[in-house]
Each structure stands twice: as structure tokens, then as C-alpha cells.
Amino acid sequence: MKKKLQFGFSDMENKTYAFIKTDKKMIRLFFDGITVIKGLGNYVEIHTKSDKNYI
């Protein structure tokens, strides 16, 4: 089952992270930890340096 991500990008000028909503939880995701972002239709898959994947 695919999960929907929601990005919160308010006042992004000086931020190094964004909060995403996945599995009904808010996760702080640091931009320098992202290795790949894939568009999957209505979803986004994010791969990180710590080998965690968020859909």
C-alpha cells in the first residue's frame, strides 16, 4: 500500500529540513540526507543516506 506524503515548505529560505507526513506520522527530513527523489504519479519516493525510504 502506498502512502501519501505532504510537504510543509513555509519560510524555506533558511531551512535545512522539511517535515513530511508518512504513515500518519510527521518526520523531519534533512535536505542534505536525501540521495534520490522519485516521482510516482500521485506519490513521491524519497531515498536517504541512512538507507531509509519514504513513500
N, C-alpha and C positions, 0 to 999 in steps of 0.2 A: 504494500500500500504506500503510495507516495504522499508526502506531507507538504503542506504549503508553507513557504517562507514569507515573512513580512519584514521589510527593512524599515528602520527608523533613521532617517537622514536629516534630522533637524540640526541646523547650525554646524555643518560639516567642515567648515574652514580649518579648524584647529584640532579636529578629532583624529585619533589613530585607530578607532574601533567603531563598530556599529552593533546594535542589538538585532538579532534575528529571532523569529518565533518559529520553533520547530518542536514537534512532539508536545505541544501545549506548554512549552517552557520558553522563557526568554534567555538567550545565550549571548554573551558578549564575545564578538568575533573580532580579533585584531587584524587589521589590513595586512600587516607585514607577515602574518602567519598563513595567508591564503596563497595556495600554489596554482589552483585551477578553478575557474567558474564556468560551468556548462549550462547552456540554456536548453531546457527540456519541455518545450511547448509552454504550458502554464506554470511550470516549475523551474527551479534553479538547483543545480547540484554544485556544492562548494567542497573542494578538497583542501585540506590544510597540511602544514608541515608535520603536525603531530599524527598524521595518518587518520584523522577523523574526517568523516564525510557527512555533510548535512544536505538533506533533500527537502 
